[in-house]
Amino acid sequence: MARTKHDTFTMLEFEKKYLDMGKKYIAGVDEVGRGPLAGPVVVACVIMPLGDEDIIQGVNDSKKVSEKNREILYDKIMQKAISCKIEWADEKVIDEVNILQATKSCMQRAIDGMEISPDVVLIDAVNLDCKYPIEPIIKGDAKSYSIACASIVAKVTRDRYMVEMSEKYPQYDFASNKGYGSAKHIEALKSVGACPIHRKSFIKNFVKEG
């Protein structure tokens, strides 16, 4: 079968390695939202079917997929997933324990909360103490189909929440920037201060707190 420049089948190297070892349930884990000034960090853990007929074409690192296509892919992933668990940590937890520890805690809860126990866990560039075999992969969301699926699920989940928050706090333009430090977001922080979903530990050095 001919492969296109980006063909989702080319992202199955790690999955095939473990399938060839007799592993059946291969989980992918990724997070979204470590960098924003506001809102939660969101983690998804997914186990996808990996037969050729099951692979969802177009799956890639969520940052490389348009918002419209992410929504379409999200629905397809959730329909096909063998098991999926989403966890998040809000701004209060992030401020209390720091973003790395909040992210790791979410990842651990997502893995442990799976209805089907994974045989192995592929994770995007984070080391965890895990009861299952784990392989951290640098830029895994661009290299592993399972991690990319998790990336899309986490991204769409978080983006939908930030759009809801934009209706509640319209001055920060969360629907557009999703909590990242856009010029309009920074200007609003300087002029009106922070809202309840801002991460105080992220904004305290350069903007007025509300």
C-alpha positions in Angstrom: 0.0 0.0 0.0 1.4 3.4 -1.0 2.0 5.9 1.8 1.3 9.6 1.6 3.6 12.2 3.2 1.6 12.1 6.3 -0.1 8.7 6.6 -1.3 7.6 10.0 0.0 4.1 9.3 3.5 5.5 9.6 2.8 6.3 13.2 2.5 2.7 14.3 6.1 1.7 14.8 5.9 1.6 18.6 2.5 -0.1 18.6 3.7 -2.8 16.1 6.8 -3.5 18.3 4.6 -4.3 21.2 2.0 -6.2 19.2 4.9 -8.4 17.8 5.8 -9.1 21.5 2.3 -10.4 22.1 0.9 -7.3 23.9 -2.7 -6.7 23.2 -3.8 -3.5 25.0 -1.4 -0.7 24.2 -2.3 2.6 25.9 -1.3 6.1 24.7 -1.1 8.9 27.2 -0.7 12.7 26.6 -1.4 16.0 28.2 -2.6 19.4 27.0 -2.3 22.6 28.8 1.0 22.8 30.6 1.8 26.2 29.3 -1.3 28.4 29.6 -1.8 31.1 32.1 -5.4 29.9 32.9 -7.4 26.8 33.0 -6.6 23.1 33.8 -4.0 20.7 32.5 -5.9 17.8 30.9 -4.7 14.2 30.4 -6.2 11.5 28.3 -5.3 7.8 28.3 -6.7 5.7 25.4 -6.4 2.1 24.2 -7.3 2.0 20.5 -7.9 -1.1 18.3 -4.9 -1.5 16.0 -6.1 -3.6 13.1 -5.5 -2.0 9.7 -9.2 -1.6 9.3 -9.5 0.2 12.6 -6.9 2.9 12.1 -8.4 6.4 11.8 -6.7 8.2 9.0 -5.8 11.8 9.8 -4.8 11.2 13.4 -1.7 13.2 14.2 -0.2 15.4 17.0 -3.2 17.6 18.0 -1.1 20.7 17.3 -0.8 19.7 13.7 -4.6 19.2 13.2 -7.1 22.0 12.5 -9.7 22.7 15.1 -12.4 21.5 12.8 -10.6 18.2 12.1 -9.8 17.7 15.7 -13.5 17.7 16.5 -14.2 15.2 13.8 -11.3 12.9 14.9 -12.3 13.2 18.6 -15.7 11.7 17.8 -14.2 8.9 15.8 -11.6 8.2 18.5 -14.2 8.1 21.2 -16.4 5.8 19.1 -13.6 3.3 18.4 -11.7 3.4 21.7 -11.5 0.2 23.6 -11.0 2.2 26.8 -10.5 5.9 27.5 -10.0 7.9 30.7 -9.7 11.7 31.0 -8.3 13.4 34.1 -7.5 17.0 34.8 -6.0 19.3 37.4 -7.4 22.8 37.9 -5.5 26.0 38.5 -5.7 25.6 42.3 -3.9 22.2 42.2 -1.4 23.6 39.7 -0.6 26.5 42.0 -0.3 24.2 45.0 1.9 21.4 43.6 3.4 22.9 40.4 2.5 22.1 36.8 4.8 19.0 36.4 3.5 17.3 39.5 -0.1 18.1 38.6 0.5 16.6 35.1 2.1 13.5 36.5 -0.7 13.0 39.0 -3.3 13.3 36.2 -1.4 10.8 34.1 -1.3 8.3 36.9 -5.0 8.7 37.7 -5.9 8.3 34.0 -3.8 5.1 33.7 -5.1 3.6 36.9 -8.7 4.5 36.0 -8.8 2.6 32.8 -11.6 0.0 32.6 -9.2 -2.3 30.8 -5.7 -2.6 32.2 -3.1 -1.8 29.6 -0.3 -4.3 28.8 2.0 -1.4 28.1 1.8 2.4 28.2 3.2 4.7 25.6 3.6 8.2 27.0 4.7 11.6 25.6 8.1 12.3 27.1 7.3 11.9 30.8 8.7 9.3 33.2 6.2 7.8 35.7 6.4 5.3 38.5 3.8 3.0 37.0 2.6 -0.5 37.8 2.5 -1.2 34.0 5.4 -1.3 31.6 5.9 2.2 30.3 7.8 3.7 27.4 8.3 7.5 27.3 8.7 8.8 23.8 10.2 12.2 22.9 7.6 14.0 20.7 5.5 10.9 21.1 2.3 12.7 19.9 3.9 13.0 16.5 5.4 9.5 16.4 2.8 7.2 18.1 -0.8 6.7 16.9 -2.0 5.9 20.4 -0.4 9.0 21.9 -1.7 11.1 19.1 -5.2 9.8 19.8 -4.8 10.7 23.4 -3.5 14.2 22.4 -6.6 14.9 20.4 -8.9 13.7 23.1 -7.2 15.9 25.7 -7.0 18.9 23.4 -10.6 18.9 22.4 -11.7 18.3 26.0 -9.7 21.2 27.3 -10.6 23.5 24.4 -14.3 22.9 24.9 -13.9 23.9 28.6 -12.0 27.0 27.8 -14.7 28.1 25.3 -17.3 27.7 28.1 -15.0 29.8 30.4 -14.9 32.5 27.7 -18.6 33.0 28.0 -18.2 33.4 31.8 -15.1 35.6 31.5 -15.3 37.3 28.0 -12.7 39.9 28.6 -9.8 37.4 28.3 -10.8 36.0 24.9 -10.4 32.4 26.1 -12.4 31.1 23.2 -9.6 32.2 20.9 -6.4 31.8 23.0 -7.5 28.8 25.2 -5.8 30.4 28.2 -2.4 31.0 26.5 -0.7 34.3 26.8 -2.0 36.1 23.6 -1.7 39.9 23.4 -5.4 40.4 24.1 -5.2 38.0 27.1 -2.1 39.8 28.6 -3.7 43.2 28.0 -6.8 42.1 29.9 -4.8 40.8 32.8 -3.0 44.1 33.0 -6.1 46.2 32.9 -8.7 44.2 34.9 -6.5 41.6 36.7 -7.0 37.9 37.1 -10.1 35.8 37.1 -10.7 32.7 39.3 -9.4 30.2 36.7 -6.0 32.0 36.3 -2.9 30.2 37.6 -1.5 32.6 40.2 1.9 31.0 40.1 2.1 31.7 36.3 1.0 35.3 36.3 2.3 36.8 39.5 5.6 38.1 38.1 4.2 40.2 35.3 0.6 41.1 35.7 -1.8 42.6 38.3 -3.6 40.0 40.3 -7.4 40.2 40.9 
